Every structure is written in structure tokens, then in C-alpha cells.
Amino acid sequence: MVRENIIKEIKDFDIKDPIVLEGLPGIGFVGKFVVDQIIKQAEAIKFAELKSDYFPPQVTMKENGLIEHMKNEFYYLKDFGEDKHDLILLTGNTQGSDFEGQTEICKVLIDYFEDLGAKKIFTLGGLGTGELLKDNRVFVAANNQESLDEVIQLNSTSIRKDEGGAIIGASGLLLYYAEERDIPATCLMGETPGFFVDASAAKAVLLVLFELLKFTIPLDEIEEQIDLINQRIEASQKIPPHVMEQQVQNQDDLQYIG
């Protein structure tokens, strides 16, 4: 059986030389948090959707009791920020479920971005540390020296070059496939514990994008999430270890609903 990837355009759009921001689910949901916030706060317009036989064999349940299928979604912003960039924002509720799926989907994505005339790609994600952090640094990797220098030279003490390790999934593969098409591509990774949706890491990545692409969005919602997470962390540190272990075990028991 041949598995398919289908991109369906659902709205007319007019963009020129767009910059792509990819924020699919990953470590700490950092990239997705960033892109979803830009979409929400800047009122980006959805214009296309990707459905794939390589996505996980499941649906998700929404708060209203209805289901949502696995998908990637494309939004755009026209003349955005001080430099009037056209942006394509890629978000979604999943990535490919296996090695073959990851590669095939990313090939389809890079074909589509090239067809749309993308002049630059930023992939956004998290760099997991496995431990709580006081500050969130942003690590950068790129498929060419000029793009790397563009980020390293920013006036931010939080930026570090990624040295060693692997960038898993779309955030890494899109760099490679973009290099094959001579499209400059950079990955920005917010340092994160990795075991919760990390608004602090997302904020750190957003601040770098603000400087790179000359735009801003309100950060009120992110700040609220940061405060909420900090409150939960503080509360959890007051719980005796044996009680915390029992709570984690009980949560694990409820993770899968068939």
C-alpha cells in the first residue's frame, strides 16, 4: 500500500519571498508554543492543511468532546513587522510517526516551501536538559555560515552555538533538505527541562525572533503561563517524594484511553 501526503489549499493567498517559521510538536512543545502565539496574537490566516498517512493512527479529543484528526496547518502573515516580511507559519498537532514518515513528510514540506518561493526557513524547537532551569538559553544551528552568524551576532547573551548532538524531526530534517535546495535555514532551540510545555523557553526563542525579524507581539499570555508553571513547580517541591512518585504513577495509568 502506497502511503500519501496531501497538501490542500483552502484559501486564496498572495505572498512573495516568504520566510517560513516551523513550530511542530517536540521537546517542551517550544516551537509549537512560539508559532501558535504568533498566529493567535498577529491573527495569521490559515491557507492550507497537510494530511498524511504517515501521521500516528489516532485522533485527539477536544474540550467540547469532539475529535480532531492528525494534521499540519499552514498560516500566513502579509507585510509583517518593521521590514514588511511575508511569513508562512507551520504548526500542527503531530509529526510523522516513524523514520520513514518524518523523512517523507519533510520532503513534501520542502517541495511546497520551494514552490511558494521561500527565501529563508527558521525551524523552532526545544533543547532538552532534563532538569529545571533558572534561565533559558537559545541554541542555534544552521545550514550555512551566514545564517549562523546572523544569529550569533545578535545582542543577546543567551545565544549559544549548538555543539554536538542531533536535531530530531522536522526541525533538523528541514535544515538538510533546505540546504539541498540552496534555501538558508536556521534552527533556534530554547533550552528546556523537556517534561512540560515550556512557556519560558518559548519566550526566549520569541525574543530572538523579535530581533531577527523586527516584529513584536504581546507577551501577556506567555507571562501568565510562565507564572502558572512556576507556581506548580514551587508547589510540587513541597510534596514529599513518596507522594509525588505515587501521583506520577497514577497519572501514567490514565495516559491511554482506548
C-alpha positions as CSV (number, residue, x, y, z in Angstrom):
1,M,0.0,0.0,0.0
2,V,1.3,3.4,-1.0
3,R,1.1,6.0,1.7
4,E,0.2,9.5,0.7
5,N,0.9,13.1,1.8
6,I,-1.7,15.6,0.6
7,I,-1.5,19.4,1.0
8,K,-4.9,21.0,0.4
9,E,-5.1,24.8,-0.1
10,I,-8.3,26.1,1.5
11,K,-7.9,29.8,0.9
12,D,-6.5,32.1,-1.8
13,F,-3.3,33.9,-0.7
14,D,-0.8,36.3,-2.1
15,I,2.7,36.1,-0.7
16,K,6.1,37.0,-2.1
17,D,9.5,35.6,-1.0
18,P,8.1,34.4,2.4
19,I,10.1,33.4,5.5
20,V,9.0,30.1,7.0
21,L,8.6,29.6,10.7
22,E,8.2,25.9,11.6
23,G,6.8,25.0,15.0
24,L,5.6,21.4,15.2
25,P,5.3,19.5,18.5
26,G,8.6,18.5,20.0
27,I,10.6,18.7,23.2
28,G,8.8,21.0,25.7
29,F,6.4,22.0,22.8
30,V,8.7,25.1,22.5
31,G,8.4,25.6,18.7
32,K,4.7,25.0,18.6
33,F,4.1,27.4,21.5
34,V,6.1,30.1,19.7
35,V,4.3,29.7,16.3
36,D,0.9,29.3,17.9
37,Q,1.4,32.5,19.8
38,I,2.4,34.4,16.7
39,I,-0.6,33.0,14.8
40,K,-3.0,34.0,17.7
41,Q,-1.6,37.4,18.6
42,A,-1.0,38.6,15.0
43,E,-4.2,37.0,13.6
44,A,-2.5,35.0,10.9
45,I,-4.7,33.5,8.2
46,K,-4.9,29.7,7.6
47,F,-4.5,28.9,3.9
48,A,-3.6,25.2,3.7
49,E,-3.5,21.9,5.5
50,L,-1.4,18.7,5.2
51,K,-2.9,15.3,5.8
52,S,-0.6,12.3,5.8
53,D,-0.8,8.5,6.0
54,Y,2.5,8.8,8.0
55,F,0.8,10.5,10.9
56,P,0.1,8.5,14.1
57,P,-3.0,6.3,13.8
58,Q,-5.2,8.3,16.2
59,V,-7.3,11.3,16.7
60,T,-7.3,13.8,19.6
61,M,-10.2,14.7,21.8
62,K,-11.1,18.4,22.2
63,E,-12.6,20.0,25.3
64,N,-16.1,20.0,23.7
65,G,-16.0,16.3,23.3
66,L,-15.4,16.3,19.5
67,I,-12.4,14.8,17.8
68,E,-9.6,16.3,15.8
69,H,-7.6,14.5,13.2
70,M,-3.9,14.5,12.9
71,K,-2.7,17.4,10.7
72,N,-0.2,20.1,9.9
73,E,-1.5,23.6,9.2
74,F,-0.1,26.5,7.2
75,Y,-0.9,30.1,8.0
76,Y,0.4,33.4,6.5
77,L,1.1,37.0,7.5
78,K,1.4,39.7,4.9
79,D,3.8,42.6,5.2
80,F,4.6,41.7,8.9
81,G,6.9,43.7,11.1
82,E,9.1,46.7,10.5
83,D,10.7,45.1,7.4
84,K,7.3,44.1,5.9
85,H,8.1,40.4,5.6
86,D,5.7,37.8,4.3
87,L,5.6,34.9,6.7
88,I,4.5,31.3,6.4
89,L,3.8,29.7,9.8
90,L,3.7,25.9,10.1
91,T,2.0,24.4,13.1
92,G,0.1,21.2,13.8
93,N,-0.8,18.5,16.4
94,T,1.8,15.9,15.3
95,Q,4.8,14.9,13.3
96,G,5.5,11.7,11.4
97,S,5.1,8.6,13.5
98,D,8.3,6.9,12.3
99,F,11.6,7.4,10.5
100,E,10.1,7.0,7.0
101,G,7.2,9.2,7.9
102,Q,9.5,12.0,9.1
103,T,11.6,12.0,6.0
104,E,8.7,11.7,3.5
105,I,6.7,14.5,5.2
106,C,9.7,16.8,5.3
107,K,10.4,16.2,1.6
108,V,6.9,17.2,0.8
109,L,7.1,20.3,3.1
110,I,10.4,21.5,1.5
111,D,8.9,21.0,-2.0
112,Y,5.9,23.1,-1.0
113,F,8.1,25.8,0.6
114,E,10.3,26.0,-2.5
115,D,7.2,26.2,-4.8
116,L,6.0,29.1,-2.6
117,G,9.3,30.9,-3.1
118,A,10.5,30.7,0.4
119,K,13.7,32.7,0.8
120,K,14.6,31.6,4.4
121,I,13.4,29.0,6.9
122,F,13.5,29.1,10.7
123,T,12.8,25.8,12.5
124,L,11.9,26.2,16.2
125,G,12.2,23.7,19.0
126,G,13.5,22.8,22.4
127,L,16.8,21.5,23.6
128,G,16.1,19.2,26.5
129,T,18.2,19.3,29.7
130,G,16.2,17.0,31.9
131,E,16.5,19.5,34.8
132,L,14.8,22.7,35.9
133,L,16.5,25.9,34.8
134,K,16.8,29.4,36.2
135,D,17.4,30.9,32.7
136,N,16.6,29.7,29.2
137,R,19.4,30.0,26.7
138,V,18.8,29.7,23.0
139,F,20.9,27.4,21.0
140,V,21.3,27.8,17.2
141,A,22.4,25.6,14.3
142,A,22.2,26.5,10.6
143,N,22.8,25.0,7.2
144,N,25.2,27.8,6.2
145,Q,27.7,30.1,7.9
146,E,26.0,33.4,7.0
147,S,22.7,32.3,8.7
148,L,24.6,31.1,11.8
149,D,26.5,34.4,12.1
150,E,23.2,36.4,11.7
151,V,22.0,34.9,15.0
152,I,25.3,34.7,16.9
153,Q,25.9,38.4,16.3
154,L,22.7,39.5,18.0
155,N,22.9,41.5,21.2
156,S,21.8,38.6,23.4
157,T,23.9,36.8,26.0
158,S,21.5,33.8,25.9
159,I,22.5,32.6,22.4
160,R,24.9,29.7,22.0
161,K,26.0,27.6,19.0
162,D,24.7,24.1,19.1
163,E,27.8,21.9,19.5
164,G,27.3,18.2,19.1
165,G,24.1,16.2,19.4
166,A,21.3,15.7,17.0
167,I,18.3,17.7,15.9
168,I,15.4,15.3,15.7
169,G,12.4,15.5,13.4
170,A,11.2,18.4,11.2
171,S,13.4,21.0,12.9
172,G,16.5,19.1,11.8
173,L,15.5,17.5,8.5
174,L,14.2,20.7,7.1
175,L,17.6,22.2,7.5
176,Y,19.1,19.4,5.5
177,Y,16.5,19.4,2.7
178,A,16.6,23.2,2.5
179,E,20.4,23.0,2.1
180,E,19.9,20.8,-0.9
181,R,17.7,23.5,-2.5
182,D,20.0,26.4,-1.6
183,I,17.5,27.8,0.9
184,P,19.1,29.3,4.0
185,A,17.7,27.6,7.1
186,T,18.3,28.1,10.8
187,C,17.2,26.2,13.9
188,L,16.5,28.0,17.2
189,M,16.2,25.8,20.2
190,G,15.1,27.0,23.6
191,E,16.8,25.3,26.5
192,T,14.1,23.4,28.4
193,P,13.7,20.6,31.1
194,G,11.5,18.9,28.4
195,F,8.9,17.4,30.7
196,F,6.2,20.2,30.5
197,V,5.0,22.7,28.0
198,D,7.7,25.3,28.5
199,A,6.5,28.9,28.1
200,S,9.8,30.3,29.4
201,A,11.8,28.6,26.6
202,A,9.2,29.8,24.1
203,K,9.6,33.3,25.3
204,A,13.4,33.1,25.0
205,V,13.0,31.9,21.3
206,L,10.4,34.6,20.6
207,L,12.8,37.4,21.8
208,V,15.4,36.2,19.4
209,L,12.9,36.2,16.5
210,F,11.8,39.7,17.6
211,E,15.3,40.9,17.0
212,L,15.9,38.9,13.8
213,L,12.7,39.7,12.0
214,K,11.9,43.1,13.5
215,F,8.4,42.4,15.0
216,T,6.8,42.1,18.3
217,I,3.6,40.5,19.7
218,P,2.0,40.8,23.2
219,L,3.6,38.5,25.7
220,D,0.9,38.7,28.4
221,E,-0.4,35.2,27.7
222,I,3.1,33.7,27.8
223,E,3.9,35.6,31.1
224,E,0.7,34.1,32.6
225,Q,1.7,30.6,31.5
226,I,5.2,31.2,33.0
227,D,3.7,32.3,36.3
228,L,1.4,29.3,36.4
229,I,4.2,26.8,35.7
230,N,6.4,28.4,38.3
231,Q,3.6,28.1,40.9
232,R,3.1,24.4,40.0
233,I,6.9,23.7,40.3
234,E,7.0,25.5,43.6
235,A,4.0,23.5,44.9
236,S,5.5,20.2,43.7
237,Q,8.7,20.9,45.6
238,K,6.8,20.9,48.8
239,I,5.2,17.5,48.2
240,P,7.1,14.6,49.9
241,P,9.0,12.4,47.4
242,H,6.9,9.2,48.1
243,V,3.6,11.1,47.5
244,M,5.0,12.7,44.2
245,E,6.0,9.2,43.0
246,Q,2.5,7.9,43.6
247,Q,0.9,10.8,41.8
248,V,3.1,10.3,38.8
249,Q,2.3,6.6,38.7
250,N,-1.4,7.4,38.9
251,Q,-1.1,9.9,36.0
252,D,0.7,7.3,33.9
253,D,-2.2,4.9,34.4
254,L,-4.5,7.5,32.8
255,Q,-2.4,8.4,29.8
256,Y,-4.0,6.0,27.3
257,I,-7.7,5.8,26.6
258,G,-8.7,3.1,24.1
